[in-house]
């Protein structure tokens, strides 16, 4: 009985770590895309005439 609980908790722990890694990678990717889009917008700013 205790062994089943131990194995189940191990699986939950691994799933939590995997989800954490995925969320971290997605956050870094979103940040990089945001920086790149901002840099592109700044470089195009000189072409705007108001």
ROKOLZA-745321 format. One record per atom (N, C-alpha, C, O): residue number from 1; residue in three letters; atom name; x, y, z. Coordinates in nm, 3 decimals, decimal comma, padded with zeros to 5 digits. Example, Ala and Ser with C-alpha at 12.3 -4.5 7.8 and 13.67 -1.06 7.14 Angstrom:
2
<node i="1" aa="ALA" at="N" xx="01,319" yy="-00,569" zz="00,780"/>
<node i="1" aa="ALA" at="CA" xx="01,230" yy="-00,450" zz="00,780"/>
<node i="1" aa="ALA" at="C" xx="01,320" yy="-00,330" zz="00,780"/>
<node i="1" aa="ALA" at="O" xx="01,424" yy="-00,332" zz="00,846"/>
<node i="2" aa="SER" at="N" xx="01,285" yy="-00,225" zz="00,708"/>
<node i="2" aa="SER" at="CA" xx="01,367" yy="-00,106" zz="00,714"/>
<node i="2" aa="SER" at="C" xx="01,290" yy="00,003" zz="00,787"/>
<node i="2" aa="SER" at="O" xx="01,341" yy="00,114" zz="00,804"/>
//
This chain:
50
<node i="1" aa="UNK" at="N" xx="00,082" yy="-00,120" zz="00,000"/>
<node i="1" aa="UNK" at="CA" xx="00,000" yy="00,000" zz="00,000"/>
<node i="1" aa="UNK" at="C" xx="00,086" yy="00,126" zz="00,000"/>
<node i="1" aa="UNK" at="O" xx="00,064" yy="00,216" zz="-00,080"/>
<node i="2" aa="UNK" at="N" xx="00,185" yy="00,132" zz="00,089"/>
<node i="2" aa="UNK" at="CA" xx="00,270" yy="00,249" zz="00,098"/>
<node i="2" aa="UNK" at="C" xx="00,356" yy="00,266" zz="-00,026"/>
<node i="2" aa="UNK" at="O" xx="00,390" yy="00,378" zz="-00,065"/>
<node i="3" aa="UNK" at="N" xx="00,392" yy="00,153" zz="-00,087"/>
<node i="3" aa="UNK" at="CA" xx="00,475" yy="00,159" zz="-00,207"/>
<node i="3" aa="UNK" at="C" xx="00,397" yy="00,222" zz="-00,323"/>
<node i="3" aa="UNK" at="O" xx="00,456" yy="00,296" zz="-00,403"/>
<node i="4" aa="UNK" at="N" xx="00,268" yy="00,195" zz="-00,333"/>
<node i="4" aa="UNK" at="CA" xx="00,186" yy="00,255" zz="-00,438"/>
<node i="4" aa="UNK" at="C" xx="00,178" yy="00,406" zz="-00,418"/>
<node i="4" aa="UNK" at="O" xx="00,186" yy="00,483" zz="-00,514"/>
<node i="5" aa="UNK" at="N" xx="00,163" yy="00,447" zz="-00,294"/>
<node i="5" aa="UNK" at="CA" xx="00,156" yy="00,591" zz="-00,265"/>
<node i="5" aa="UNK" at="C" xx="00,291" yy="00,657" zz="-00,299"/>
<node i="5" aa="UNK" at="O" xx="00,293" yy="00,764" zz="-00,360"/>
<node i="6" aa="UNK" at="N" xx="00,400" yy="00,593" zz="-00,262"/>
<node i="6" aa="UNK" at="CA" xx="00,534" yy="00,646" zz="-00,289"/>
<node i="6" aa="UNK" at="C" xx="00,556" yy="00,661" zz="-00,440"/>
<node i="6" aa="UNK" at="O" xx="00,607" yy="00,763" zz="-00,485"/>
<node i="7" aa="UNK" at="N" xx="00,519" yy="00,559" zz="-00,517"/>
<node i="7" aa="UNK" at="CA" xx="00,535" yy="00,566" zz="-00,662"/>
<node i="7" aa="UNK" at="C" xx="00,445" yy="00,673" zz="-00,724"/>
<node i="7" aa="UNK" at="O" xx="00,486" yy="00,744" zz="-00,816"/>
<node i="8" aa="UNK" at="N" xx="00,325" yy="00,685" zz="-00,672"/>
<node i="8" aa="UNK" at="CA" xx="00,233" yy="00,787" zz="-00,722"/>
<node i="8" aa="UNK" at="C" xx="00,285" yy="00,927" zz="-00,696"/>
<node i="8" aa="UNK" at="O" xx="00,277" yy="01,013" zz="-00,783"/>
<node i="9" aa="UNK" at="N" xx="00,339" yy="00,950" zz="-00,578"/>
<node i="9" aa="UNK" at="CA" xx="00,395" yy="01,081" zz="-00,546"/>
<node i="9" aa="UNK" at="C" xx="00,518" yy="01,111" zz="-00,631"/>
<node i="9" aa="UNK" at="O" xx="00,543" yy="01,227" zz="-00,667"/>
<node i="10" aa="UNK" at="N" xx="00,596" yy="01,008" zz="-00,662"/>
<node i="10" aa="UNK" at="CA" xx="00,712" yy="01,028" zz="-00,749"/>
<node i="10" aa="UNK" at="C" xx="00,670" yy="01,073" zz="-00,888"/>
<node i="10" aa="UNK" at="O" xx="00,732" yy="01,160" zz="-00,948"/>
<node i="11" aa="UNK" at="N" xx="00,563" yy="01,013" zz="-00,938"/>
<node i="11" aa="UNK" at="CA" xx="00,510" yy="01,050" zz="-01,070"/>
<node i="11" aa="UNK" at="C" xx="00,459" yy="01,193" zz="-01,069"/>
<node i="11" aa="UNK" at="O" xx="00,480" yy="01,268" zz="-01,164"/>
<node i="12" aa="UNK" at="N" xx="00,391" yy="01,231" zz="-00,961"/>
<node i="12" aa="UNK" at="CA" xx="00,339" yy="01,368" zz="-00,950"/>
<node i="12" aa="UNK" at="C" xx="00,455" yy="01,466" zz="-00,944"/>
<node i="12" aa="UNK" at="O" xx="00,448" yy="01,574" zz="-01,004"/>
<node i="13" aa="UNK" at="N" xx="00,560" yy="01,432" zz="-00,874"/>
<node i="13" aa="UNK" at="CA" xx="00,678" yy="01,519" zz="-00,866"/>
<node i="13" aa="UNK" at="C" xx="00,744" yy="01,538" zz="-01,001"/>
<node i="13" aa="UNK" at="O" xx="00,780" yy="01,650" zz="-01,037"/>
<node i="14" aa="UNK" at="N" xx="00,759" yy="01,431" zz="-01,075"/>
<node i="14" aa="UNK" at="CA" xx="00,819" yy="01,440" zz="-01,208"/>
<node i="14" aa="UNK" at="C" xx="00,732" yy="01,524" zz="-01,300"/>
<node i="14" aa="UNK" at="O" xx="00,784" yy="01,605" zz="-01,377"/>
<node i="15" aa="UNK" at="N" xx="00,602" yy="01,505" zz="-01,293"/>
<node i="15" aa="UNK" at="CA" xx="00,511" yy="01,583" zz="-01,377"/>
<node i="15" aa="UNK" at="C" xx="00,522" yy="01,732" zz="-01,343"/>
<node i="15" aa="UNK" at="O" xx="00,520" yy="01,816" zz="-01,433"/>
<node i="16" aa="UNK" at="N" xx="00,533" yy="01,765" zz="-01,215"/>
<node i="16" aa="UNK" at="CA" xx="00,548" yy="01,904" zz="-01,175"/>
<node i="16" aa="UNK" at="C" xx="00,676" yy="01,966" zz="-01,228"/>
<node i="16" aa="UNK" at="O" xx="00,677" yy="02,080" zz="-01,273"/>
<node i="17" aa="UNK" at="N" xx="00,784" yy="01,891" zz="-01,222"/>
<node i="17" aa="UNK" at="CA" xx="00,913" yy="01,941" zz="-01,274"/>
<node i="17" aa="UNK" at="C" xx="00,905" yy="01,962" zz="-01,424"/>
<node i="17" aa="UNK" at="O" xx="00,953" yy="02,064" zz="-01,475"/>
<node i="18" aa="UNK" at="N" xx="00,846" yy="01,869" zz="-01,496"/>
<node i="18" aa="UNK" at="CA" xx="00,833" yy="01,881" zz="-01,642"/>
<node i="18" aa="UNK" at="C" xx="00,748" yy="02,002" zz="-01,679"/>
<node i="18" aa="UNK" at="O" xx="00,784" yy="02,078" zz="-01,769"/>
<node i="19" aa="UNK" at="N" xx="00,637" yy="02,020" zz="-01,610"/>
<node i="19" aa="UNK" at="CA" xx="00,551" yy="02,136" zz="-01,638"/>
<node i="19" aa="UNK" at="C" xx="00,625" yy="02,265" zz="-01,607"/>
<node i="19" aa="UNK" at="O" xx="00,613" yy="02,362" zz="-01,682"/>
<node i="20" aa="UNK" at="N" xx="00,702" yy="02,268" zz="-01,499"/>
<node i="20" aa="UNK" at="CA" xx="00,781" yy="02,386" zz="-01,466"/>
<node i="20" aa="UNK" at="C" xx="00,883" yy="02,419" zz="-01,572"/>
<node i="20" aa="UNK" at="O" xx="00,901" yy="02,536" zz="-01,607"/>
<node i="21" aa="UNK" at="N" xx="00,950" yy="02,318" zz="-01,625"/>
<node i="21" aa="UNK" at="CA" xx="01,049" yy="02,340" zz="-01,731"/>
<node i="21" aa="UNK" at="C" xx="00,981" yy="02,393" zz="-01,856"/>
<node i="21" aa="UNK" at="O" xx="01,032" yy="02,485" zz="-01,920"/>
<node i="22" aa="UNK" at="N" xx="00,867" yy="02,336" zz="-01,892"/>
<node i="22" aa="UNK" at="CA" xx="00,795" yy="02,380" zz="-02,012"/>
<node i="22" aa="UNK" at="C" xx="00,751" yy="02,525" zz="-01,997"/>
<node i="22" aa="UNK" at="O" xx="00,765" yy="02,604" zz="-02,091"/>
<node i="23" aa="UNK" at="N" xx="00,698" yy="02,562" zz="-01,881"/>
<node i="23" aa="UNK" at="CA" xx="00,653" yy="02,699" zz="-01,860"/>
<node i="23" aa="UNK" at="C" xx="00,771" yy="02,795" zz="-01,864"/>
<node i="23" aa="UNK" at="O" xx="00,759" yy="02,905" zz="-01,919"/>
<node i="24" aa="UNK" at="N" xx="00,885" yy="02,756" zz="-01,808"/>
<node i="24" aa="UNK" at="CA" xx="01,004" yy="02,841" zz="-01,810"/>
<node i="24" aa="UNK" at="C" xx="01,052" yy="02,863" zz="-01,952"/>
<node i="24" aa="UNK" at="O" xx="01,085" yy="02,976" zz="-01,990"/>
<node i="25" aa="UNK" at="N" xx="01,057" yy="02,758" zz="-02,032"/>
<node i="25" aa="UNK" at="CA" xx="01,102" yy="02,770" zz="-02,171"/>
<node i="25" aa="UNK" at="C" xx="01,007" yy="02,859" zz="-02,251"/>
<node i="25" aa="UNK" at="O" xx="01,051" yy="02,941" zz="-02,331"/>
<node i="26" aa="UNK" at="N" xx="00,877" yy="02,842" zz="-02,229"/>
<node i="26" aa="UNK" at="CA" xx="00,780" yy="02,926" zz="-02,300"/>
<node i="26" aa="UNK" at="C" xx="00,793" yy="03,072" zz="-02,258"/>
<node i="26" aa="UNK" at="O" xx="00,779" yy="03,161" zz="-02,342"/>
<node i="27" aa="UNK" at="N" xx="00,820" yy="03,098" zz="-02,132"/>
<node i="27" aa="UNK" at="CA" xx="00,839" yy="03,234" zz="-02,085"/>
<node i="27" aa="UNK" at="C" xx="00,962" yy="03,298" zz="-02,146"/>
<node i="27" aa="UNK" at="O" xx="00,958" yy="03,415" zz="-02,185"/>
<node i="28" aa="UNK" at="N" xx="01,070" yy="03,223" zz="-02,154"/>
<node i="28" aa="UNK" at="CA" xx="01,192" yy="03,276" zz="-02,216"/>
<node i="28" aa="UNK" at="C" xx="01,168" yy="03,304" zz="-02,363"/>
<node i="28" aa="UNK" at="O" xx="01,212" yy="03,407" zz="-02,415"/>
<node i="29" aa="UNK" at="N" xx="01,099" yy="03,213" zz="-02,432"/>
<node i="29" aa="UNK" at="CA" xx="01,070" yy="03,233" zz="-02,575"/>
<node i="29" aa="UNK" at="C" xx="00,983" yy="03,357" zz="-02,595"/>
<node i="29" aa="UNK" at="O" xx="01,006" yy="03,434" zz="-02,688"/>
<node i="30" aa="UNK" at="N" xx="00,883" yy="03,376" zz="-02,510"/>
<node i="30" aa="UNK" at="CA" xx="00,797" yy="03,494" zz="-02,522"/>
<node i="30" aa="UNK" at="C" xx="00,877" yy="03,622" zz="-02,498"/>
<node i="30" aa="UNK" at="O" xx="00,855" yy="03,722" zz="-02,566"/>
<node i="31" aa="UNK" at="N" xx="00,967" yy="03,619" zz="-02,402"/>
<node i="31" aa="UNK" at="CA" xx="01,051" yy="03,736" zz="-02,375"/>
<node i="31" aa="UNK" at="C" xx="01,142" yy="03,770" zz="-02,492"/>
<node i="31" aa="UNK" at="O" xx="01,157" yy="03,887" zz="-02,529"/>
<node i="32" aa="UNK" at="N" xx="01,202" yy="03,669" zz="-02,551"/>
<node i="32" aa="UNK" at="CA" xx="01,290" yy="03,691" zz="-02,666"/>
<node i="32" aa="UNK" at="C" xx="01,211" yy="03,747" zz="-02,783"/>
<node i="32" aa="UNK" at="O" xx="01,255" yy="03,841" zz="-02,849"/>
<node i="33" aa="UNK" at="N" xx="01,093" yy="03,690" zz="-02,810"/>
<node i="33" aa="UNK" at="CA" xx="01,010" yy="03,742" zz="-02,918"/>
<node i="33" aa="UNK" at="C" xx="00,968" yy="03,886" zz="-02,892"/>
<node i="33" aa="UNK" at="O" xx="00,963" yy="03,967" zz="-02,984"/>
<node i="34" aa="UNK" at="N" xx="00,939" yy="03,918" zz="-02,769"/>
<node i="34" aa="UNK" at="CA" xx="00,900" yy="04,055" zz="-02,733"/>
<node i="34" aa="UNK" at="C" xx="01,015" yy="04,152" zz="-02,758"/>
<node i="34" aa="UNK" at="O" xx="00,995" yy="04,260" zz="-02,812"/>
<node i="35" aa="UNK" at="N" xx="01,135" yy="04,113" zz="-02,718"/>
<node i="35" aa="UNK" at="CA" xx="01,252" yy="04,198" zz="-02,741"/>
<node i="35" aa="UNK" at="C" xx="01,277" yy="04,216" zz="-02,891"/>
<node i="35" aa="UNK" at="O" xx="01,307" yy="04,327" zz="-02,935"/>
<node i="36" aa="UNK" at="N" xx="01,266" yy="04,109" zz="-02,968"/>
<node i="36" aa="UNK" at="CA" xx="01,290" yy="04,118" zz="-03,111"/>
<node i="36" aa="UNK" at="C" xx="01,186" yy="04,208" zz="-03,179"/>
<node i="36" aa="UNK" at="O" xx="01,221" yy="04,290" zz="-03,264"/>
<node i="37" aa="UNK" at="N" xx="01,060" yy="04,193" zz="-03,142"/>
<node i="37" aa="UNK" at="CA" xx="00,955" yy="04,277" zz="-03,201"/>
<node i="37" aa="UNK" at="C" xx="00,973" yy="04,422" zz="-03,161"/>
<node i="37" aa="UNK" at="O" xx="00,949" yy="04,512" zz="-03,242"/>
<node i="38" aa="UNK" at="N" xx="01,014" yy="04,447" zz="-03,039"/>
<node i="38" aa="UNK" at="CA" xx="01,040" yy="04,584" zz="-02,994"/>
<node i="38" aa="UNK" at="C" xx="01,157" yy="04,646" zz="-03,068"/>
<node i="38" aa="UNK" at="O" xx="01,152" yy="04,764" zz="-03,105"/>
<node i="39" aa="UNK" at="N" xx="01,261" yy="04,569" zz="-03,092"/>
<node i="39" aa="UNK" at="CA" xx="01,375" yy="04,619" zz="-03,166"/>
<node i="39" aa="UNK" at="C" xx="01,336" yy="04,651" zz="-03,310"/>
<node i="39" aa="UNK" at="O" xx="01,380" yy="04,751" zz="-03,367"/>
<node i="40" aa="UNK" at="N" xx="01,254" yy="04,566" zz="-03,368"/>
<node i="40" aa="UNK" at="CA" xx="01,208" yy="04,591" zz="-03,506"/>
<node i="40" aa="UNK" at="C" xx="01,122" yy="04,716" zz="-03,512"/>
<node i="40" aa="UNK" at="O" xx="01,133" yy="04,794" zz="-03,606"/>
<node i="41" aa="UNK" at="N" xx="01,036" yy="04,737" zz="-03,411"/>
<node i="41" aa="UNK" at="CA" xx="00,951" yy="04,856" zz="-03,407"/>
<node i="41" aa="UNK" at="C" xx="01,036" yy="04,982" zz="-03,391"/>
<node i="41" aa="UNK" at="O" xx="01,007" yy="05,084" zz="-03,453"/>
<node i="42" aa="UNK" at="N" xx="01,139" yy="04,975" zz="-03,309"/>
<node i="42" aa="UNK" at="CA" xx="01,228" yy="05,091" zz="-03,292"/>
<node i="42" aa="UNK" at="C" xx="01,305" yy="05,123" zz="-03,420"/>
<node i="42" aa="UNK" at="O" xx="01,327" yy="05,239" zz="-03,452"/>
<node i="43" aa="UNK" at="N" xx="01,345" yy="05,018" zz="-03,491"/>
<node i="43" aa="UNK" at="CA" xx="01,419" yy="05,043" zz="-03,615"/>
<node i="43" aa="UNK" at="C" xx="01,328" yy="05,100" zz="-03,724"/>
<node i="43" aa="UNK" at="O" xx="01,375" yy="05,171" zz="-03,813"/>
<node i="44" aa="UNK" at="N" xx="01,199" yy="05,070" zz="-03,718"/>
<node i="44" aa="UNK" at="CA" xx="01,105" yy="05,121" zz="-03,818"/>
<node i="44" aa="UNK" at="C" xx="01,051" yy="05,259" zz="-03,779"/>
<node i="44" aa="UNK" at="O" xx="00,982" yy="05,322" zz="-03,859"/>
<node i="45" aa="UNK" at="N" xx="01,082" yy="05,305" zz="-03,658"/>
<node i="45" aa="UNK" at="CA" xx="01,029" yy="05,432" zz="-03,610"/>
<node i="45" aa="UNK" at="C" xx="01,076" yy="05,550" zz="-03,695"/>
<node i="45" aa="UNK" at="O" xx="01,003" yy="05,648" zz="-03,709"/>
<node i="46" aa="UNK" at="N" xx="01,195" yy="05,542" zz="-03,749"/>
<node i="46" aa="UNK" at="CA" xx="01,248" yy="05,653" zz="-03,828"/>
<node i="46" aa="UNK" at="C" xx="01,176" yy="05,669" zz="-03,962"/>
<node i="46" aa="UNK" at="O" xx="01,187" yy="05,774" zz="-04,025"/>
<node i="47" aa="UNK" at="N" xx="01,102" yy="05,566" zz="-04,006"/>
<node i="47" aa="UNK" at="CA" xx="01,030" yy="05,573" zz="-04,133"/>
<node i="47" aa="UNK" at="C" xx="00,891" yy="05,635" zz="-04,119"/>
<node i="47" aa="UNK" at="O" xx="00,824" yy="05,660" zz="-04,219"/>
<node i="48" aa="UNK" at="N" xx="00,847" yy="05,658" zz="-03,996"/>
<node i="48" aa="UNK" at="CA" xx="00,713" yy="05,714" zz="-03,972"/>
<node i="48" aa="UNK" at="C" xx="00,719" yy="05,865" zz="-03,977"/>
<node i="48" aa="UNK" at="O" xx="00,801" yy="05,927" zz="-03,910"/>
<node i="49" aa="UNK" at="N" xx="00,632" yy="05,923" zz="-04,059"/>
<node i="49" aa="UNK" at="CA" xx="00,624" yy="06,070" zz="-04,069"/>
<node i="49" aa="UNK" at="C" xx="00,493" yy="06,115" zz="-04,007"/>
<node i="49" aa="UNK" at="O" xx="00,386" yy="06,069" zz="-04,047"/>
<node i="50" aa="UNK" at="N" xx="00,501" yy="06,205" zz="-03,910"/>
<node i="50" aa="UNK" at="CA" xx="00,381" yy="06,256" zz="-03,844"/>
<node i="50" aa="UNK" at="C" xx="00,370" yy="06,405" zz="-03,871"/>
<node i="50" aa="UNK" at="O" xx="00,275" yy="06,469" zz="-03,825"/>
//
